[in-house]
Amino acid sequence: MDDGIKYSLGLDIGTTSVGWAVVNLDKERIEDLGVRIFERPENPKNGKSLAEPRRTARSTRRRLRRRRQRLNYLKQFFINRGLLTKQEVDDIISSTHTKAWHQAHDPYQLRVKGLTEKLSPDELLIALYHIAKRRGYKSNRKSIEQSDTNGDGKKVNSAISKNDQLLSEMKYSSVSQALLTDDRFRERKRNTIDDYRYSFSRVDFLDEIRHILDRQKDFYPNELSIDHINQLLGIDVYHDENGQPIPIDHKLTNNDINRLTKHGQTTLNGIFYQRPFMTSELINRMRGKCPLEKDQPRAPKASYSFELFRLAEDLSHLQYTLDFVETGTNWQMRKERKRQAQFLTADQIKACVDKCLKTQTVKYSAIREVLGFKGDNSFQFTYIRGKSPDEKALAKDPLAKEKNTFAQLRFYHGVKSVLKDLPDDWQDVSSDQDLFDKIGEVLTCNKDDYSIREGLIKVNKARSAQGKAELSDEAISAIVNSKLSFAGFGHLSLVALRKITPYLLKGNGMTYDKAVEEAGYQFTAKLSGHKNLLPPLSEEESHQITNPVVKRAVSQTIKVVNAIIHKYGAPYRIGIECAGELAKSFKEREDIKKRQDKNAENNQEAVKELRSGKLVSDGEQFEAQVAPTGTSITKLNFYKQQDCKCPYCGKPLNINKIFSDDNYAEIDHIIPFSICGNDTKANKVLVHTTCNQIKGNQTPYQTWGNDPERWKIIEATARANHKLGAAKQRRLLAQTLPDEDWSLHAINDTRYISKFISRYIKSNLKFRPMDDTDDDSHTQRQRVIMPAGAITSYLRRMWHIGHKDREEDCLHHSVDAVIVALTTQAIIQDCSVYSAYIDDHTKMQFGDNASQAGSAKLVRALQRITDPATGEIKEADYKELMQDMLPWPRFDEELRKREEQPDPVNDNLAIWRDKFSDLYKDQDSDFINRIHPIFVSRMPKRQGTGAVNKETVRSNKTKDDDGKTRSAKVKLRDLTLKQLSNSAISSNEGVYEQIKQYIVDRDKWKDEIKAWRKAKKASKQTSNTDEANDGRDEPSVPAEPREPKVYKSNRRFDRNGNPISPIKSIKVYDPHPMTSGFLVNNDTAYVNNGSMVRLDVYKRPNKRGKIEHFFVPVYAHMIKKGHPEIKPTKILPEPAKGPKEIDDSFSFVCSLFPNDYVKMSIKGRNSEGYYSGYNINNGAMQVIPHSASSKGNFIQVSPRSASLIERLDINVLGDNYKWD
């Protein structure tokens, strides 16, 4: 570890990359730079977690295993009670049993019969087995009303509600009677894919089986006593928790299942036993400890103490601004019009707390009103949480974001609402903080009504022993019967919260860290910052990041930082830029990509138009080719967007002069860049140069607001053009400066993920001492700088680095990292001064105040081009000025050369280094001999796990017994005509033609069902607004289109009138022979191999003595945990000659995992890259060049004839690659 370099570390963190750069501050040079690439831990198609398929499969296995255990328990019960022998049970359950499909043994009829008549033992087994196999739906939540409200859960709950109503209205005695006799269940009695209309609640099945067994115990008194029935069901259905009998005609509820299970829980067996979804014991086991009170558990979020603490913390950090305070004079004055931020006072906080206790949801607008600033345009919050309104909403109401929620005391107002009819109890609860918190703890740690009641009774007993007020029975019942449900714990205990909150309520800048110390604790951030390397995220920190994409980006950043520290020692400072999309969801990232693609498409169209030499717009034509630069493209796009008009004067823009006269029109920042730092297109317009010079470093309203006629023109021009977008319209018409303070936000990215990373590094990492002293605690805040994305884009332009090409390669991440490493408050200030002085055409006096605004270097440069007598620009020598703006001489040239990659054919490392001989002539030779081109490092994937096999299960039989061509079932809903022609049913002409017609009808039905659902939704919306309508569909909505179906022999019913099941799927042969897979289910089915976890490489000389390489794919099913590994030996593709499997004549070369770097020499040429995949059909290997921008930019090689194959283990920084 090198301790001798004083360097700034720059990090550019994205969703799939970390660009990094080490800048030597003493010697003013780029010491090192690189890129680390990794994959997002999500499904690239839909953004879902990679763990979801495994989690779903595990859940399915558990569900099937538990169902199998239930059924085995039922069978064993019949054997133990002597009702049937084991052989009889096996015969009845077997699908080959002769009585299995006999009408007399129809399970539905037997279930109905069992309610009133005696069933034989085998009939009773069939009836109970049928119920135990599918025992209905029961939500894991507190009540079915709180179950899923969208997706499949909503469909299931809707069906259950309708079917419960059916049972009640039609007075059916059981589910089986309804299924057997009601017309709506005539064709089908069970659910199918996406159709849950046949769902019933589990309690309905419990009610039915309870009545069946109660009737049958009269016929089998010795075998089916009450105790035996309770033992069979796993719950006590004859007694309540107090031992009182439950009448047989009592209608059970879902809550009774929880209560009865708790009461009768003597065994984990039973066909209706339900494992508790979550118990208080399990929840408390996962509940962490308070970091300030080590022996105290963390407080539930649903507690008065926690909600008051969170509210007090939010209020203590809340800041607002009033009138602008002007500082400085002359041209600097406009730039320094900053708002004075104020914290709330104790009285203001108390008023806000009172408001939150009276109102359930309090918005920022309500806080404004409480503070007494309603309608005051000078008042503005410095920061508002939540999603920003869309552009249209902001254009209509500039304060639309104040509609965001500031505080919502859900628990407080939930309990208050429940106890509204019990004023005495509410008085006791609201005046006793401990009782209030205990109620929240019970509701958080218990998930069913029975447990909640038991928990509240325990609370009463404890308070009774202490002589404190208790909850009445009515209050307990009200809480239990309510829909209140809470989850989660805070980070502090109730003890700590109650100590800290009073200090937060004092206000006047009493932030959390100060309140912690006032309460007698030591703030945790001051206990850290002493580690030489960054530690892995703690459990608490890991829980704070719920987005797996962000979590991986952070973990890879930690690896990069630690590797750099190992190489160069502790950093002097760290600059970090987080990509705007880093913490966004998959859908948000997809939306961003669509917008970027649309912008790229528009730019490409503009490029074609500029190169065509014929620019035509609004009747004007300019016939001359224009170089498609970034400026010319932007000018053309703005010209069209603005309807060919200047937004500052409303006069037409002449397209001929735009591209022929550089002094005719310019691109201007609407809100001066020196004020807001906003360099986006939403803050830019194409205007006449004369208008821009008049406007200078002001907003349009500051310039022309005092001219009513001119302002009317500006306002009419902006409002009439909707193509501008609401954001641009809002800036054009802004009458007050927006809260976009350049110096405040450019150096302080306020997004949560940026603040998290900054806080994590500052609280853990020990930096290089400042001024050769060990005490640098007073400057810790400046050691980590989080510049916003706008500043790096601006510095790219100011330091003429050039635009980054995201498609070409990924090296631009390292360039951004260099810029971030050099970004400081001084740089930001220089940018602001430079923008005000040059970009915004300010021609104001250059007085003594300039030295206070910009760096000495910038001041000297500006003095050189400023007339000392008039204070105006006398010579705009931009080229010389821009060189003075660079961090050091020739910085731009150095950065471009460091980014360049050597020519793989003509260059080597020595030739590449020779390019720096002039640039680094004053640098030491050791440094020159140490530099190397950027080599991108990729995160390897060597876990050796994955899906054992593909999901599709195929037949173990092959077509024409060729041993390779197999079939798999394909649902008719997904079937294509091409698949039908290659199906096993193609020989049955009648069915074949029916299915062929079905495919045509099915596509038509899909269109009809979409139109029907749309019409039904519109009808419901209409009926909801019509008070005279009783909620039924409008007559204009036709009946639901019926899905077409195919029946064997084209018959829907058999001879006895029973419905015949339609054909739902057919077997379709694969178009290609199966070359990779294995038999499962006792060799009755075939599945394709799952993930290829690695590729083993072997070599062997042929008869001519020439080396040949052979490849053995290793799949997930070949690797078993806990077993010694046996290396697979099957070579794929199979060689035409020679051994088909690896033997002693082969030599092992290496194993390649995804993202392992491999170098190959094939016919005298080198091919190399990160291993991406292997085609077992043709033996082609896919490798990705190290600097490729995406995995799709791979190259294919045929390595069989390679003379050399070598794997390189690239480290995190990529600096161990062999360039020579």
Residue pairs with C-beta under 8 A, 6 or more apart in sequence:
1 532
1 565
1 566
1 567
1 568
1 569
2 567
2 568
2 569
3 569
3 570
3 768
4 569
5 22
5 24
5 26
5 31
5 568
5 569
6 24
6 25
6 26
6 572
6 768
7 22
7 23
7 24
7 25
7 31
7 568
7 571
7 572
8 22
8 23
8 25
8 571
8 572
8 573
8 574
8 575
8 821
8 822
9 20
9 21
9 22
9 23
9 561
9 564
9 571
9 573
9 574
9 575
9 821
10 19
10 20
10 21
10 23
10 574
10 575
10 576
10 577
10 816
10 817
10 818
10 819
10 820
10 821
10 822
10 823
11 18
11 19
11 20
11 557
11 560
11 561
11 574
11 575
11 576
11 577
11 817
11 820
12 18
12 19
12 20
12 577
12 579
12 792
12 813
12 814
12 816
12 817
12 820
13 553
13 557
13 576
13 577
13 578
13 579
13 582
13 757
14 553
14 578
14 579
14 581
14 582
14 813
15 40
15 549
15 553
15 579
15 581
15 582
15 589
16 37
16 38
16 39
16 40
17 35
17 36
17 37
17 38
17 810
17 813
18 35
18 36
18 38
18 553
18 556
18 557
18 560
18 813
19 33
19 34
19 35
19 36
19 812
19 813
19 814
19 815
19 816
19 817
20 33
20 34
20 35
20 36
20 560
20 564
20 814
20 817
20 1213
21 30
21 32
21 33
21 34
21 814
21 817
21 818
21 820
21 821
22 30
22 31
22 32
22 33
22 564
22 568
22 821
23 29
23 30
23 31
23 818
23 821
23 822
24 30
24 31
25 572
27 923
28 887
28 888
29 888
29 894
29 920
29 923
29 927
30 818
30 894
30 895
30 898
31 568
31 927
32 564
32 567
32 568
32 931
32 1213
32 1215
33 814
33 815
33 817
33 818
33 898
33 934
34 814
34 934
34 935
34 936
34 937
34 1213
34 1214
34 1215
35 810
35 811
35 813
35 814
35 934
35 936
35 937
35 1187
35 1214
36 556
36 559
36 560
36 936
36 937
36 938
36 939
36 1212
36 1213
36 1214
37 810
37 936
37 937
37 938
37 939
38 552
38 553
38 556
38 938
38 939
39 939
39 941
39 1191
40 549
40 552
41 49
41 50
41 548
41 549
41 551
41 552
42 48
42 49
42 50
42 548
42 549
42 586
43 49
43 50
43 52
46 586
47 585
47 586
47 587
47 589
47 590
48 586
49 55
49 548
53 947
67 133
69 269
70 132
70 270
70 271
71 129
71 132
71 133
71 271
73 269
73 270
73 271
74 125
74 128
74 129
74 132
74 232
74 271
75 89
75 93
75 125
75 129
77 231
77 232
78 84
78 89
78 121
78 125
79 85
79 86
79 89
81 223
81 224
81 228
82 223
83 121
83 124
83 125
83 220
83 223
84 92
84 121
84 122
84 125
88 121
88 122
89 125
91 97
92 99
92 122
92 125
92 126
93 125
93 129
94 100
99 105
99 122
103 109
103 1056
103 1058
105 123
105 126
107 126
107 127
107 129
107 130
107 176
108 130
108 176
108 179
108 180
108 189
109 180
110 119
110 123
110 124
110 126
110 127
110 130
111 127
111 130
111 131
111 174
111 176
111 208
111 212
112 174
112 176
112 177
112 180
113 119
113 123
114 123
114 124
114 127
114 212
114 215
114 216
115 173
115 174
115 177
115 208
115 211
115 212
115 215
116 215
118 216
118 219
119 127
119 216
119 219
124 216
127 212
128 209
128 212
128 271
131 205
131 208
131 209
131 271
132 271
134 190
135 202
135 205
135 206
135 271
135 272
136 175
136 199
136 200
136 201
136 202
136 203
136 204
136 205
136 206
137 156
137 160
137 199
137 200
137 201
137 202
138 201
138 202
138 203
138 254
138 257
138 274
139 146
139 147
139 157
139 254
140 277
140 278
140 447
141 147
141 277
141 447
141 485
142 447
142 448
142 449
142 483
142 485
143 254
143 255
143 449
143 483
144 157
144 160
144 201
144 254
145 483
146 483
146 485
147 153
147 156
147 157
148 154
148 156
148 157
152 196
155 194
155 196
156 196
156 199
159 196
159 197
159 198
159 199
160 199
160 200
160 201
162 197
163 178
163 198
163 199
163 200
163 201
163 204
164 200
164 201
164 204
166 172
166 178
166 182
167 175
167 178
167 204
170 178
170 182
172 178
172 181
172 182
173 211
174 204
174 207
174 208
174 211
175 200
175 204
175 205
175 208
176 208
178 185
179 185
179 189
179 198
185 198
186 1059
187 1052
187 1059
188 198
188 1059
189 198
190 198
191 197
191 198
191 199
192 1064
193 971
193 973
201 254
202 254
202 257
202 272
203 252
203 253
203 254
203 256
203 257
206 233
206 237
206 252
206 257
206 272
207 251
207 252
209 233
209 271
209 272
210 233
210 237
210 248
210 252
211 248
213 224
213 229
213 232
213 233
214 229
214 248
216 224
217 224
217 225
217 226
217 229
226 238
229 237
229 238
230 236
230 237
230 238
230 264
231 267
231 270
232 270
232 271
233 270
233 271
233 272
233 273
234 261
234 264
234 267
234 268
234 269
234 270
234 271
234 272
234 273
235 257
235 260
235 261
235 263
235 264
235 270
235 272
235 273
236 260
236 263
236 264
237 246
237 252
237 260
238 245
238 246
239 245
239 246
239 263
240 246
240 259
240 260
240 263
241 259
241 262
241 263
241 450
255 448
255 449
255 450
257 272
257 274
258 274
258 276
258 448
258 449
258 450
258 451
259 448
259 449
259 450
261 273
261 274
261 276
262 450
262 451
267 273
268 275
276 447
276 448
277 447
278 447
279 447
279 451
280 445
280 446
280 451
280 455
283 444
283 445
284 297
284 445
287 297
287 298
287 489
288 297
288 298
288 489
288 491
288 539
288 540
289 295
289 296
289 297
289 298
289 493
290 296
290 297
290 298
290 299
290 491
290 492
290 493
290 495
290 496
291 491
291 492
291 524
291 540
292 492
292 493
292 496
292 516
292 521
293 492
293 493
293 495
293 496
296 493
296 494
296 495
296 496
297 489
297 493
298 489
298 490
298 491
298 492
298 493
299 305
299 306
299 437
299 489
299 490
299 492
299 493
299 494
299 497
300 306
300 437
300 440
300 441
300 443
300 444
300 445
300 486
300 488
300 489
300 490
301 307
301 411
301 444
301 486
301 487
301 488
301 489
301 490
302 410
302 411
302 440
302 441
302 443
302 444
302 486
302 487
302 488
303 411
303 436
303 437
303 440
303 441
303 444
303 494
304 411
304 412
304 433
304 436
304 437
304 440
305 433
305 436
305 437
305 494
305 497
305 498
305 501
306 440
306 490
306 494
306 497
307 409
307 410
307 411
307 412
308 353
308 497
308 501
309 490
309 492
309 497
309 500
309 501
309 504
310 490
311 353
311 356
311 407
311 409
312 349
312 353
312 501
312 504
312 505
313 504
313 512
314 406
314 407
315 344
315 349
315 352
315 353
315 504
315 505
315 507
316 343
316 344
316 349
316 504
316 505
316 507
316 509
316 510
316 511
316 512
316 515
317 511
317 512
318 343
318 344
318 367
318 381
319 341
319 342
319 343
319 381
319 382
319 383
320 341
320 342
320 371
320 373
320 379
320 380
320 381
320 382
321 339
321 340
321 341
321 342
321 379
321 380
321 382
321 739
322 339
322 340
322 342
322 378
322 379
323 378
324 337
324 338
324 339
324 737
325 337
325 338
325 339
325 340
326 333
326 336
326 337
327 333
327 336
327 337
327 338
328 335
328 336
328 849
328 852
328 853
329 847
329 849
330 844
330 845
330 847
330 849
331 697
331 836
331 837
331 842
331 844
331 845
331 846
332 847
332 849
332 850
332 852
332 853
334 672
334 675
334 697
334 698
334 836
335 674
335 675
335 697
335 832
335 833
335 836
335 853
336 853
337 675
337 737
338 741
338 743
338 744
339 380
339 382
339 739
339 741
341 382
343 507
343 508
343 509
343 510
344 352
344 371
344 507
344 508
345 507
345 508
346 505
346 506
346 507
346 508
348 370
348 371
348 507
349 505
349 506
349 507
350 505
351 370
351 371
352 362
352 367
352 370
352 371
353 505
355 362
355 366
355 367
355 370
356 362
356 407
356 409
357 409
357 412
359 366
360 408
360 409
360 410
360 413
361 405
361 407
361 408
362 405
362 406
362 407
362 408
363 402
363 403
363 404
363 405
363 406
364 381
364 384
364 401
364 402
364 403
364 404
364 406
365 399
365 402
365 403
366 406
367 406
368 374
368 379
368 381
368 402
371 379
373 379
377 736
380 739
381 402
382 739
383 750
384 401
384 402
384 404
385 404
385 406
386 401
386 404
386 405
387 404
388 394
388 401
389 400
389 401
389 403
390 726
391 725
391 726
391 727
391 729
391 730
392 726
393 400
393 726
394 400
394 401
394 726
394 727
394 730
395 726
395 729
395 730
398 730
398 734
410 486
411 440
411 443
411 486
412 436
414 482
414 484
415 429
415 436
415 439
415 440
415 479
415 484
416 426
416 430
418 478
418 479
418 482
418 484
419 425
419 426
419 429
419 475
419 478
419 479
420 426
421 478
422 472
422 474
422 475
422 478
424 472
425 471
425 472
425 474
425 475
428 435
428 469
428 471
429 435
429 436
429 439
429 471
429 475
430 436
432 468
432 469
433 498
435 459
435 463
435 468
435 469
435 471
437 494
438 459
439 456
439 459
439 471
439 479
440 486
442 452
442 455
442 456
442 459
443 452
443 479
443 484
443 485
443 486
444 486
444 487
444 488
444 489
445 455
446 452
446 454
446 455
447 485
449 480
449 481
452 479
452 480
453 476
453 480
456 471
456 476
456 479
456 480
457 476
459 471
460 470
460 471
460 476
463 469
463 470
464 470
471 479
490 497
491 540
492 500
496 519
496 521
499 519
499 520
499 521
500 512
500 515
500 516
500 519
500 521
501 515
503 510
503 514
503 515
503 518
503 519
504 510
504 512
504 515
510 518
513 523
513 525
516 522
516 523
517 523
524 763
525 759
525 762
525 763
528 763
528 764
529 762
529 763
529 764
529 765
529 766
529 777
529 780
530 766
531 764
531 765
531 766
532 565
532 570
532 766
533 562
533 565
533 566
533 765
534 558
534 561
534 562
534 760
534 761
534 764
534 765
535 764
536 555
536 558
537 545
537 551
537 554
537 555
537 558
537 760
541 760
542 551
544 756
545 551
545 554
545 753
545 756
547 583
547 585
549 582
550 582
550 583
550 753
553 582
554 756
554 757
554 760
556 939
557 757
559 1212
560 1212
560 1213
561 574
561 761
561 765
563 1211
563 1212
563 1213
564 571
564 1213
565 571
567 1213
567 1215
569 768
570 765
570 766
570 767
570 768
571 765
571 767
571 768
572 767
572 768
572 770
572 783
573 767
573 782
573 783
573 784
573 785
574 761
574 765
574 783
574 784
574 785
575 784
575 785
575 786
575 787
575 820
575 821
575 822
575 823
576 754
576 757
576 758
576 761
576 784
576 785
576 786
576 820
577 749
577 786
577 787
577 788
577 789
577 792
577 816
577 817
577 820
578 749
578 751
578 753
578 754
578 757
578 786
579 789
580 592
580 789
581 588
581 589
581 592
582 753
583 751
583 752
583 753
584 592
602 637
603 633
603 637
606 628
606 633
606 636
606 637
607 628
607 633
609 615
609 636
610 625
610 626
610 627
610 628
610 632
610 633
610 636
611 625
611 626
611 628
612 625
613 623
613 624
613 625
614 621
614 622
614 623
615 621
615 622
615 623
615 626
615 636
615 655
615 659
616 622
617 639
617 640
617 644
617 655
618 643
618 644
618 652
618 655
620 644
620 654
620 655
620 656
621 655
622 655
622 656
622 658
622 659
622 660
624 659
624 660
626 632
626 659
630 803
631 667
632 659
634 667
634 681
634 684
634 686
635 658
635 659
635 665
635 667
635 686
638 667
638 684
638 685
638 686
639 653
639 655
639 658
639 686
641 721
641 723
641 724
642 653
642 685
642 686
642 721
642 723
642 724
643 721
643 723
644 652
644 653
644 655
645 651
645 652
645 653
645 717
645 721
646 652
646 653
646 665
646 686
646 687
646 688
646 691
647 685
647 687
647 700
647 714
647 717
647 718
647 724
647 732
648 685
648 687
648 688
648 691
648 692
648 695
648 700
648 704
648 714
649 688
649 691
649 710
649 713
649 714
650 713
650 714
650 716
650 717
651 688
653 665
653 686
653 688
654 664
657 664
657 665
658 664
658 665
658 686
663 689
664 688
664 689
665 686
665 687
665 688
665 689
666 686
666 687
666 689
666 692
667 684
667 685
667 686
667 687
668 684
668 685
668 686
668 687
668 692
668 695
668 840
669 676
669 678
669 679
669 683
669 684
669 835
669 839
669 840
670 683
670 684
670 685
670 699
670 700
670 728
670 731
670 732
671 678
671 683
671 699
671 731
671 734
671 737
671 738
671 740
672 697
672 698
672 699
672 835
672 836
672 840
673 679
673 683
673 742
673 794
673 835
673 839
673 840
674 697
674 742
674 831
674 832
674 833
674 835
674 836
674 839
674 840
675 697
675 737
675 740
675 741
675 742
676 683
676 738
676 740
676 741
676 742
677 740
677 741
677 742
677 745
677 746
677 788
677 790
677 791
677 794
677 831
677 832
678 740
678 790
679 790
679 793
679 794
680 790
681 728
682 725
682 727
682 728
682 731
683 728
683 731
685 728
685 732
687 695
692 841
693 841
694 703
695 703
695 841
696 703
696 840
696 841
696 842
696 843
696 844
697 836
697 840
697 841
697 842
697 844
699 734
699 737
700 714
700 732
700 733
700 734
701 711
701 733
701 734
701 735
704 710
704 711
704 714
705 711
705 735
714 732
714 733
715 733
718 724
718 729
718 732
718 733
719 729
719 733
721 729
724 732
731 738
742 828
742 831
742 832
743 825
743 828
743 829
743 832
745 788
746 787
746 788
746 790
746 791
746 828
746 831
747 785
747 786
747 787
747 788
747 791
747 823
747 824
747 825
747 828
748 786
748 788
749 755
749 786
749 787
749 788
749 789
754 786
755 786
757 786
758 784
758 786
761 784
762 780
762 781
762 783
762 784
767 776
767 780
767 783
769 775
769 776
770 776
770 779
776 783
782 825
785 823
785 824
785 825
787 820
787 823
787 828
791 823
791 828
791 831
792 816
792 819
792 820
792 823
794 831
795 801
795 819
795 822
795 823
795 827
795 831
796 802
796 803
796 804
796 815
796 816
796 819
798 831
798 834
798 882
798 885
799 819
799 882
799 885
799 886
799 887
799 891
799 892
799 895
800 882
800 892
801 815
801 819
801 892
801 895
801 896
802 896
804 812
804 815
804 816
805 812
806 812
806 1189
807 1189
808 1189
809 901
809 1187
809 1188
809 1189
810 936
810 1187
810 1188
810 1189
811 899
811 901
811 934
811 936
811 1187
812 899
814 899
814 934
815 895
815 899
818 895
822 887
826 855
827 887
829 853
829 854
829 855
830 854
830 855
830 858
830 885
832 853
833 850
833 853
833 854
833 858
833 862
834 854
834 858
834 885
836 842
837 862
837 873
838 876
838 878
838 881
843 872
843 873
844 871
845 871
846 862
846 863
846 866
846 868
846 871
847 871
850 859
850 862
851 859
854 862
857 884
858 884
858 885
860 884
861 880
861 881
861 884
861 885
864 877
864 880
865 873
865 874
865 875
865 876
865 877
865 881
866 872
866 873
866 874
867 873
867 874
883 889
886 892
890 919
893 919
894 919
897 915
897 916
897 919
898 931
898 934
899 934
900 912
900 915
900 933
901 933
901 934
901 1187
902 908
902 909
902 911
902 912
902 933
902 1219
904 1166
908 1219
908 1220
909 932
909 933
909 1219
909 1220
912 932
912 933
913 928
913 929
913 931
916 928
916 931
917 928
920 927
920 928
932 1215
932 1217
932 1219
933 1219
934 1187
934 1214
935 1186
935 1210
935 1214
935 1215
935 1217
936 1186
936 1187
936 1214
937 1210
937 1211
937 1212
937 1213
937 1214
938 1155
938 1157
938 1170
938 1184
938 1186
938 1210
939 1155
940 1153
940 1154
940 1155
940 1156
941 1153
941 1154
941 1155
942 1094
942 1153
942 1156
943 1093
944 1093
944 1094
944 1116
944 1119
944 1153
945 1091
945 1093
945 1116
945 1119
946 1090
946 1091
946 1093
946 1116
947 1090
947 1091
947 1116
948 1090
948 1115
948 1116
948 1117
949 1077
949 1078
949 1080
949 1087
949 1088
949 1089
949 1090
949 1117
950 1087
950 1088
950 1089
950 1090
952 968
952 1087
952 1088
953 968
953 969
953 1080
953 1085
953 1086
953 1087
954 966
954 967
954 968
954 1070
954 1074
954 1077
954 1085
954 1086
954 1087
954 1088
955 966
955 967
955 968
955 1067
955 1085
955 1086
956 966
956 1079
956 1083
956 1084
956 1085
956 1086
957 966
957 967
958 964
958 965
958 966
959 965
959 966
959 967
959 1069
962 1073
964 1073
964 1074
964 1075
965 1069
965 1070
965 1073
965 1074
966 1069
966 1070
966 1074
966 1086
967 983
967 984
967 1067
967 1068
967 1069
967 1070
968 1067
968 1068
968 1070
969 1065
969 1066
969 1067
969 1068
970 979
970 983
970 1065
970 1066
970 1067
970 1068
971 1064
971 1065
972 995
972 998
972 1002
972 1046
972 1063
972 1064
972 1065
972 1066
973 1002
975 995
975 999
975 1066
975 1068
976 999
977 996
977 999
979 1068
980 986
980 992
980 995
980 996
980 999
980 1066
980 1068
982 1068
982 1069
982 1071
983 1066
983 1067
983 1068
983 1069
984 1066
984 1067
984 1068
984 1069
985 991
985 992
985 995
985 1066
985 1067
986 992
990 1049
990 1050
991 1046
991 1048
991 1063
994 1046
994 1047
994 1050
995 1046
995 1063
995 1066
998 1044
998 1045
998 1046
1001 1044
1002 1043
1002 1044
1005 1041
1005 1042
1005 1043
1005 1044
1008 1041
1009 1040
1009 1041
1009 1043
1012 1037
1012 1038
1012 1040
1012 1041
1015 1036
1015 1037
1015 1038
1016 1033
1016 1037
1019 1033
1019 1034
1019 1036
1019 1037
1020 1033
1022 1029
1022 1034
1023 1029
1023 1031
1023 1032
1023 1033
1023 1034
1024 1031
1045 1062
1045 1063
1046 1062
1046 1063
1047 1060
1047 1062
1047 1063
1048 1060
1048 1063
1051 1060
1052 1059
1052 1060
1053 1059
1053 1060
1054 1060
1074 1086
1074 1088
1075 1132
1075 1133
1075 1176
1075 1177
1076 1088
1076 1089
1076 1113
1076 1115
1076 1132
1076 1176
1077 1086
1077 1087
1077 1088
1077 1089
1078 1086
1078 1087
1078 1089
1078 1117
1079 1085
1079 1086
1080 1086
1080 1087
1089 1113
1089 1115
1089 1116
1089 1117
1090 1115
1090 1116
1090 1117
1091 1115
1091 1116
1092 1113
1092 1114
1092 1115
1092 1173
1092 1174
1093 1114
1093 1115
1093 1116
1093 1119
1093 1153
1094 1114
1094 1151
1094 1152
1094 1153
1095 1111
1095 1112
1095 1113
1095 1114
1095 1151
1095 1152
1095 1171
1095 1174
1095 1181
1096 1111
1096 1112
1096 1113
1096 1114
1096 1127
1096 1128
1096 1148
1096 1151
1096 1152
1097 1109
1097 1110
1097 1111
1097 1148
1097 1149
1097 1150
1097 1151
1097 1152
1097 1205
1098 1109
1098 1110
1098 1111
1098 1112
1098 1142
1098 1146
1098 1147
1098 1148
1098 1149
1099 1107
1099 1108
1099 1109
1099 1110
1099 1146
1099 1147
1099 1149
1099 1205
1100 1107
1100 1108
1100 1110
1100 1145
1100 1146
1100 1147
1101 1107
1101 1108
1102 1108
1107 1202
1107 1203
1108 1200
1108 1201
1109 1149
1109 1199
1109 1200
1109 1201
1109 1202
1109 1205
1110 1131
1110 1135
1110 1142
1110 1146
1110 1200
1111 1131
1111 1132
1111 1174
1111 1179
1111 1181
1111 1199
1111 1200
1112 1127
1112 1128
1112 1129
1112 1130
1112 1131
1112 1132
1112 1142
1113 1128
1113 1132
1113 1174
1113 1176
1114 1127
1114 1128
1114 1151
1115 1128
1118 1126
1118 1128
1119 1125
1127 1142
1129 1141
1129 1142
1129 1143
1130 1140
1130 1141
1131 1139
1131 1140
1131 1141
1131 1142
1132 1176
1132 1179
1133 1176
1133 1177
1133 1178
1133 1179
1134 1140
1139 1145
1139 1146
1149 1205
1150 1158
1150 1205
1150 1206
1150 1207
1151 1207
1152 1158
1152 1171
1152 1207
1153 1171
1154 1171
1154 1172
1154 1173
1155 1170
1155 1171
1155 1172
1156 1170
1156 1171
1156 1207
1156 1209
1157 1168
1157 1169
1157 1170
1157 1171
1157 1186
1157 1207
1157 1208
1157 1209
1157 1210
1157 1217
1158 1168
1158 1169
1158 1170
1158 1171
1158 1181
1158 1183
1158 1205
1158 1206
1158 1207
1158 1208
1159 1166
1159 1167
1159 1168
1159 1204
1159 1205
1159 1206
1159 1207
1159 1208
1160 1166
1160 1167
1160 1168
1160 1197
1160 1199
1160 1202
1160 1204
1160 1205
1160 1206
1161 1167
1161 1202
1161 1203
1161 1204
1162 1197
1162 1198
1162 1199
1162 1201
1162 1202
1162 1203
1163 1201
1167 1183
1167 1195
1167 1197
1167 1199
1168 1183
1169 1183
1169 1184
1169 1185
1169 1186
1169 1188
1169 1194
1169 1195
1170 1183
1170 1184
1170 1186
1171 1181
1171 1182
1171 1183
1172 1182
1172 1183
1172 1184
1172 1191
1172 1194
1173 1181
1173 1182
1173 1194
1174 1180
1174 1181
1174 1182
1175 1181
1175 1182
1178 1198
1179 1198
1179 1199
1179 1200
1180 1196
1180 1197
1180 1198
1181 1196
1181 1197
1181 1198
1181 1199
1182 1194
1182 1195
1182 1196
1183 1194
1183 1195
1183 1197
1184 1191
1184 1193
1184 1194
1184 1195
1185 1193
1185 1195
1186 1214
1186 1217
1188 1194
1199 1205
1208 1216
1208 1217
1208 1218
1209 1216
1210 1216
1210 1217
